[in-house]
Amino acid sequence: MQTNARCAGAAATSRKSGLSGGLMVIALVAGMLLAGASGAAAESTTTTTMTCQTQWTDSPASEYCTTSWLFQVNATDPSETDCDISATCSITFTHGTNGASSTTLTPSTSGIDVYNMHNVDELDICVRENTAADGTVSYTAVLRIACEANEYTSAQTTSGQFHD
């Protein structure tokens, strides 16, 4: 029933609201308390969270980001398990003649951004260079599963002088 809104070149879209995600957390915690959650259930929750955490740690973006929270929503079909990620990122790179200029961009993701767990390790900061009609160059960055053809990955952007 879910669709994967995060694929190469896809626009960033949400599959649920932050409010519904918060309500799911409250319902899960309340259910565990009412049922007298056993140690095994609590251990399962920790292990489950670590799966999203492991995927996030393996992503190129994690080197440049600080997470506020990372929450895993398990689906009946493991291939549809989602990770809600809220993170603030900062990427700095040099550019211009002899690398004389430096730019810092701060893309972020909020808890309403949902990624399929199997794609989280591919999250990267994608940088786009924009040149105005008057020759002024500016840069934008976005956190996404795959950079588009006219974007640069975090590794390409920070591997030395960006552009002359």
C-alpha positions as CSV (number, residue, x, y, z in Angstrom):
1,M,0.0,0.0,0.0
2,Q,3.0,2.3,0.5
3,T,4.8,3.9,-2.4
4,N,8.4,4.7,-2.3
5,A,8.4,8.5,-2.8
6,R,12.2,8.6,-2.4
7,C,13.8,7.4,-5.6
8,A,16.4,8.8,-7.9
9,G,15.3,12.2,-9.1
10,A,12.0,12.1,-7.2
11,A,10.9,15.2,-5.5
12,A,11.0,15.1,-1.7
13,T,7.6,14.2,-0.5
14,S,6.2,12.8,2.8
15,R,4.1,9.7,3.2
16,K,2.7,10.7,6.5
17,S,2.5,13.8,8.7
18,G,4.7,14.4,11.7
19,L,1.5,14.4,13.8
20,S,0.5,10.9,12.8
21,G,4.1,9.7,13.4
22,G,4.0,11.2,16.9
23,L,0.6,9.6,17.6
24,M,2.0,6.2,16.5
25,V,4.8,6.6,19.0
26,I,2.4,7.5,21.8
27,A,0.2,4.5,20.9
28,L,3.1,2.1,20.8
29,V,4.4,3.3,24.2
30,A,1.0,3.2,25.8
31,G,0.4,-0.3,24.4
32,M,3.6,-1.6,25.8
33,L,2.9,-0.1,29.2
34,L,-0.6,-1.6,29.3
35,A,0.5,-5.0,28.1
36,G,3.3,-5.1,30.7
37,A,6.0,-5.2,28.0
38,S,8.5,-8.0,28.6
39,G,12.2,-7.6,28.3
40,A,12.1,-9.4,25.0
41,A,9.7,-6.7,23.6
42,A,11.8,-3.9,24.9
43,E,14.9,-5.6,23.4
44,S,13.1,-5.9,20.0
45,T,12.4,-2.2,20.0
46,T,16.0,-1.4,20.6
47,T,17.2,-3.8,17.9
48,T,14.7,-2.3,15.5
49,T,15.9,1.2,16.1
50,M,19.4,0.1,15.6
51,T,18.6,-1.1,12.1
52,C,17.6,2.4,10.9
53,Q,20.6,3.8,12.9
54,T,23.0,1.4,11.1
55,Q,21.6,2.3,7.7
56,W,21.9,6.0,8.6
57,T,25.5,5.6,9.9
58,D,26.4,4.0,6.6
59,S,25.0,6.9,4.5
60,P,27.3,9.6,3.0
61,A,25.1,12.3,4.6
62,S,25.6,11.1,8.2
63,E,29.2,12.5,8.1
64,Y,27.8,16.0,7.7
65,C,24.6,15.7,9.8
66,T,23.5,15.6,13.4
67,T,20.3,13.7,14.1
68,S,17.6,15.0,16.4
69,W,15.8,11.7,16.2
70,L,15.6,8.6,14.1
71,F,12.5,6.4,14.4
72,Q,11.8,3.2,12.6
73,V,8.3,2.1,11.6
74,N,8.2,-1.6,10.9
75,A,5.8,-2.8,8.2
76,T,4.4,-6.3,7.9
77,D,6.6,-6.6,4.8
78,P,10.2,-5.8,5.9
79,S,10.9,-4.3,2.4
80,E,8.3,-1.5,3.4
81,T,9.9,-0.6,6.7
82,D,10.4,3.1,7.0
83,C,12.8,5.4,8.9
84,D,11.7,8.9,10.1
85,I,14.7,11.1,10.3
86,S,15.1,14.5,11.7
87,A,18.6,15.9,11.1
88,T,20.5,19.1,10.6
89,C,23.3,19.1,8.1
90,S,26.2,21.4,7.3
91,I,28.6,21.0,4.4
92,T,31.4,23.4,3.7
93,F,33.4,23.5,0.5
94,T,35.9,25.8,-1.3
95,H,35.3,27.1,-4.8
96,G,36.3,29.9,-7.2
97,T,39.7,30.9,-8.5
98,N,42.4,29.0,-6.5
99,G,39.7,28.0,-4.0
100,A,39.6,31.6,-2.7
101,S,35.9,31.3,-1.6
102,S,34.2,29.1,0.8
103,T,30.5,28.3,1.2
104,T,28.6,26.5,3.9
105,L,25.2,25.0,3.1
106,T,22.8,23.7,5.7
107,P,20.2,21.3,4.3
108,S,18.1,19.5,6.8
109,T,15.4,16.8,7.0
110,S,12.5,16.8,9.5
111,G,10.5,14.1,11.1
112,I,7.9,14.2,8.3
113,D,10.6,13.0,5.9
114,V,10.2,9.3,5.6
115,Y,12.7,7.1,3.8
116,N,12.4,3.4,3.0
117,M,14.9,1.7,5.4
118,H,16.7,-0.1,2.5
119,N,17.5,3.3,0.9
120,V,18.7,5.2,4.0
121,D,22.3,4.2,3.5
122,E,22.2,6.0,0.2
123,L,21.2,9.4,1.6
124,D,23.6,12.1,0.5
125,I,23.8,15.8,0.4
126,C,23.4,16.9,-3.2
127,V,24.8,20.3,-4.2
128,R,23.7,22.2,-7.2
129,E,25.6,25.1,-8.8
130,N,23.4,27.8,-10.2
131,T,24.7,30.5,-12.6
132,A,22.5,33.6,-13.0
133,A,22.3,35.5,-16.3
134,D,24.7,38.1,-14.9
135,G,27.3,35.4,-14.2
136,T,26.7,35.3,-10.4
137,V,27.2,31.8,-9.1
138,S,25.2,30.4,-6.1
139,Y,24.8,27.0,-4.6
140,T,21.9,25.0,-3.1
141,A,21.9,21.7,-1.3
142,V,19.3,19.1,-0.5
143,L,19.3,15.8,1.3
144,R,18.1,13.0,-1.0
145,I,18.5,9.3,-1.9
146,A,20.3,9.9,-5.2
147,C,21.8,13.1,-6.6
148,E,20.4,14.2,-9.9
149,A,22.5,14.5,-13.1
150,N,23.1,18.2,-12.6
151,E,24.0,17.8,-8.9
152,Y,27.2,16.9,-7.1
153,T,27.5,14.4,-4.2
154,S,29.0,15.4,-0.9
155,A,32.2,13.5,-1.8
156,Q,32.5,15.4,-5.1
157,T,31.8,18.7,-3.5
158,T,34.3,18.4,-0.6
159,S,37.1,16.6,-2.4
160,G,39.1,19.7,-3.0
161,Q,38.4,22.9,-4.9
162,F,34.8,22.7,-6.2
163,H,35.1,24.8,-9.4
164,D,37.4,27.4,-10.8
